[in-house]
Amino acid sequence: MDCRYVEQLLGRYWQCETSLEEESELRSFFSKEEVPAHLLQYKDLFVYQQVQKEVGLGEDFDARILAQVEAPVVKAKRLTLVGRFMPLFKAAAVIAVMLSLGNVAQHTFFADEALDYNYDMYTDTYDDPEVAYKQVSSALMMVSEGINKSQDQQLADSLKNSAVEMMKE
């Protein structure tokens, strides 16, 4: 086959204008041992299919692919009622230990103070019950006024916030 004809076929091949017969001519030309030096760069392209037909897949190909695809069988573990609640039991045990440690720590820190629960030893500190009643009622009145002020302030704040939201709409 003439080199000029092969070069023309290559030009038409790159423009996708060759027929199947012309492409088989190119394959047969490049499968020869003697190919001009300036066309050697195209040889691998045209002899690739023939080389791949010869290579093929190995006999163990299917076994290797199936070994990678098939997942190993995992046996299910039977879970009992105790096993299901085990995390809950552990959490309860941790909480019990924490509370016990807190209780022990509290008693050790305050062991120096003598806790007196003998109410018979307590005596009244007031002399006149009328004065004590007035003092308690005035203290309760001050607490009541403070609560009323805080409630009034909360009401005013909520009215202000609702008015601001209405203005935004």
C-alpha positions as CSV (number, residue, x, y, z in Angstrom):
1,M,0.0,0.0,0.0
2,D,1.3,3.4,-0.9
3,C,2.3,5.9,1.8
4,R,0.5,8.7,0.1
5,Y,-2.7,6.7,0.0
6,V,-2.4,5.9,3.7
7,E,-1.8,9.5,4.6
8,Q,-4.9,10.5,2.6
9,L,-6.9,7.8,4.5
10,L,-5.5,9.1,7.8
11,G,-6.6,12.6,6.9
12,R,-10.1,11.3,6.1
13,Y,-10.1,9.1,9.2
14,W,-9.5,12.1,11.4
15,Q,-12.4,13.9,9.8
16,C,-14.6,10.8,10.3
17,E,-15.2,10.3,6.6
18,T,-13.8,6.8,6.1
19,S,-15.8,3.7,5.6
20,L,-15.4,0.4,7.5
21,E,-13.4,-1.1,4.6
22,E,-11.0,1.8,4.5
23,E,-10.5,1.6,8.3
24,S,-9.8,-2.1,7.9
25,E,-7.2,-1.2,5.3
26,L,-5.5,1.1,7.8
27,R,-5.5,-1.6,10.4
28,S,-3.9,-4.1,8.0
29,F,-1.3,-1.5,6.9
30,F,-0.3,-0.7,10.5
31,S,-0.2,-4.4,11.5
32,K,2.7,-5.0,9.2
33,E,6.3,-5.0,10.6
34,E,7.5,-2.3,8.2
35,V,5.8,1.0,8.8
36,P,7.4,4.3,7.8
37,A,9.0,6.3,10.6
38,H,6.7,9.3,10.3
39,L,3.6,7.0,10.7
40,L,4.8,5.0,13.6
41,Q,3.0,7.2,16.1
42,Y,-0.4,6.0,14.7
43,K,0.5,2.3,14.8
44,D,-0.6,1.7,18.4
45,L,-4.0,3.2,17.6
46,F,-4.8,0.8,14.8
47,V,-3.3,-2.4,16.2
48,Y,-4.9,-2.0,19.6
49,Q,-8.0,-4.1,18.8
50,Q,-5.9,-7.0,17.5
51,V,-3.7,-6.9,20.6
52,Q,-6.7,-6.9,22.9
53,K,-8.3,-9.8,21.2
54,E,-5.2,-11.8,21.9
55,V,-4.9,-10.8,25.5
56,G,-8.5,-11.7,26.7
57,L,-9.6,-12.3,30.2
58,G,-8.1,-14.9,32.5
59,E,-9.8,-18.1,33.6
60,D,-10.1,-16.9,37.2
61,F,-11.6,-13.5,36.2
62,D,-15.1,-14.4,37.1
63,A,-14.1,-15.8,40.5
64,R,-12.1,-12.7,41.4
65,I,-14.9,-10.4,40.5
66,L,-17.5,-12.4,42.4
67,A,-15.2,-12.5,45.4
68,Q,-15.1,-8.7,45.4
69,V,-18.8,-8.3,44.8
70,E,-20.3,-10.9,47.1
71,A,-20.5,-9.7,50.7
72,P,-19.5,-12.1,53.4
73,V,-22.4,-13.6,55.4
74,V,-22.8,-12.0,58.8
75,K,-24.7,-13.9,61.4
76,A,-27.3,-11.9,63.3
77,K,-26.8,-11.5,67.0
78,R,-29.7,-12.4,69.1
79,L,-30.6,-9.5,71.4
80,T,-32.4,-10.1,74.7
81,L,-34.5,-7.7,76.7
82,V,-31.7,-7.2,79.2
83,G,-29.3,-6.5,76.3
84,R,-31.7,-3.9,75.0
85,F,-31.9,-2.1,78.3
86,M,-28.2,-2.4,79.2
87,P,-27.4,1.2,78.1
88,L,-30.3,2.4,80.3
89,F,-28.9,0.4,83.3
90,K,-25.5,1.8,82.8
91,A,-26.8,5.4,82.7
92,A,-28.8,4.8,85.9
93,A,-25.7,3.4,87.6
94,V,-23.6,6.4,86.6
95,I,-26.3,8.7,88.0
96,A,-26.5,6.7,91.2
97,V,-22.7,6.9,91.7
98,M,-22.7,10.7,91.0
99,L,-25.5,11.3,93.5
100,S,-23.8,9.1,96.1
101,L,-20.5,10.9,95.7
102,G,-22.3,14.3,95.9
103,N,-24.0,13.3,99.1
104,V,-20.8,12.0,100.7
105,A,-18.9,15.2,99.7
106,Q,-21.7,17.4,101.1
107,H,-21.5,15.6,104.5
108,T,-17.8,15.7,104.7
109,F,-17.6,19.4,103.9
110,F,-20.2,20.4,106.4
111,A,-19.3,17.9,109.1
112,D,-17.5,20.7,111.1
113,E,-20.7,22.6,111.8
114,A,-22.8,21.0,114.4
115,L,-26.3,20.8,113.0
116,D,-28.7,21.5,115.8
117,Y,-32.2,20.1,115.3
118,N,-33.3,20.5,118.9
119,Y,-36.2,22.9,118.6
120,D,-36.8,23.1,122.3
121,M,-33.6,25.1,122.7
122,Y,-35.0,27.9,120.4
123,T,-36.4,30.9,122.2
124,D,-38.4,33.8,120.8
125,T,-36.4,37.0,120.1
126,Y,-39.3,39.4,120.3
127,D,-40.8,40.9,123.4
128,D,-44.1,42.1,122.2
129,P,-46.2,40.0,119.7
130,E,-47.9,43.1,118.4
131,V,-44.5,44.6,117.3
132,A,-43.4,41.3,115.7
133,Y,-46.7,41.1,113.7
134,K,-46.2,44.7,112.4
135,Q,-42.6,43.9,111.4
136,V,-43.6,40.7,109.5
137,S,-46.5,42.4,107.8
138,S,-44.3,45.3,106.7
139,A,-41.7,42.9,105.3
140,L,-44.4,41.0,103.4
141,M,-45.8,44.3,102.1
142,M,-42.3,45.2,100.7
143,V,-42.0,41.8,99.0
144,S,-45.5,42.2,97.5
145,E,-44.7,45.6,96.1
146,G,-41.4,44.3,94.6
147,I,-43.3,41.4,92.9
148,N,-46.0,43.8,91.6
149,K,-43.4,46.2,90.2
150,S,-41.7,43.3,88.3
151,Q,-45.0,42.1,87.0
152,D,-45.9,45.6,85.8
153,Q,-42.5,45.9,84.1
154,Q,-42.9,42.5,82.4
155,L,-46.4,43.6,81.2
156,A,-45.0,46.9,79.9
157,D,-42.2,45.1,78.1
158,S,-44.6,42.6,76.4
159,L,-46.9,45.4,75.3
160,K,-43.9,47.3,73.9
161,N,-42.7,44.2,72.0
162,S,-46.2,43.5,70.5
163,A,-46.5,47.1,69.4
164,V,-43.1,47.0,67.7
165,E,-44.1,43.8,65.9
166,M,-47.3,45.4,64.8
167,M,-45.4,48.4,63.4
168,K,-43.1,46.1,61.5
169,E,-46.0,44.4,59.7
